[in-house]
Amino acid sequence: MQLAAGSSHCLALRRAGSLWAWGENGFGQLGTGLAAADPPFVRVGRGQQWRDIAAGRDASVGLQADGSYWLWGENRTVRTEPSVQAPEPSRQPTRVVFPPAPGGDSAAF
C-alpha cells in the first residue's frame, strides 16, 4: 500500500491498483466529481488501475498502469485534455496532456 497526504486530504493506493481518498474536498481533491461535499472514504476512478500517486496542498495526481498521468483538485496551471488551461478545479481525474518538446517531438515521460 502507498499513502500520500495533502494539506487536508489523503490518498491510499492498494496493491491491486485501486485508489481511495478521504478528507476535505473543497477543490475536488478527492476526485468524486462533486463540489465541496466531504465524503468519508471514496474510491477514485472506478475500474482504473493506478500505479503511483502523489498529493499536493489541494490537488492529487496519479499514474495509471498504462503510463498515463491524471490530475484532480486545484488545477490552475496544468494542461489537461482537450489541451486547454483549466481555470476551475478538476473535480474528477482528468488526463494530463504534456506539451510537445522543443523541436516538435512529443514529450515522453
N, C-alpha and C positions, 0 to 999 in steps of 0.2 A: 504494500500500500504506500502511496505517496501523498503527502499533505502539503497544502500551500495556504498561506493566510494573507489577506489584505488588511486594510485598516479596520474593517468591521464585518468581514465575511471570510469564510473558509471553503476550501475545496478538498475533496478526498478522491483519489484515483485508486480504484481497486485493481488487483492483479488481473482480473478478467477483462479489464478495459472499460468498465462503467465508471462514470464520473458523477459525483454527488456534491451538492453545495448547501450551505446554510449561513444564516446571519442576515445582515442588512441588505436590502435590495433596491434602495432608492435610485440607483443609476442602472439597474438591470444587471448588476454584477453576479447574480445567481443564474442568469440565463433562462429564466422561466418564461420570458416573453411578456410578462406583466410589469406594470409600473408600480413601484413603491411597496406593494404587499410583501411582507417578510414571512415567507413560508418556513416551517420549522426545519425541513430537510427535503431536498428535491433532487431528482435525477436530471442531469444536464444532457440534452441531445439523445433522447431515446434511440436505441438501435445503432448509435455511433460507437466505434471502438477508439478510445483515447490511449495515447502512448506517453504523453508528458503534459504537465500543467504548470502554470505559474499564476500568482495573484499579485496585483498591484494595489494601490490605495483604494480605488473604486472600480477596478476592471479586472477581468480574468482573461487568460489566454490558454489555449490548448493545442497540442499537436496530435492529430489523429493518426491511426495506424497506416493510412495511405500516404502520409507525409504532408498533408495539408494543415495549414495553421488557421486557427479560428479565434476570434476575439469577441468579447461581450462586456457590457458595462460602459463606463465613461470612455468615450471614443471620439476625441476631437481632432486627432492628428493622423490616424492610421487610415489608409485607403482600404476599403472593402468592396466586394462586388456590388454593383457593377462599375467599379473604379471611380467612385465619387467620394468626395470628402463627406463624412458623416457628422453633421452639426449636432445631432441629438445622440443620446446614448443608444447603443445597440442592446436591446433587451433580451436578445436570444443570440446564440452563437452565429457569427457571421464570418464567412471565409475571407481571409486576408489575401489581397492581391498585391504582390510586390511589383514595383515599377521596373521597367527594363533597366539593365545595367548600362553604363556608358558604352556607346558603340552599337546599341540596339539589341544586344543579346538579352534574353530573359534572365532575371536574377535567379540563381539556383541556391536553394537552401536545403 
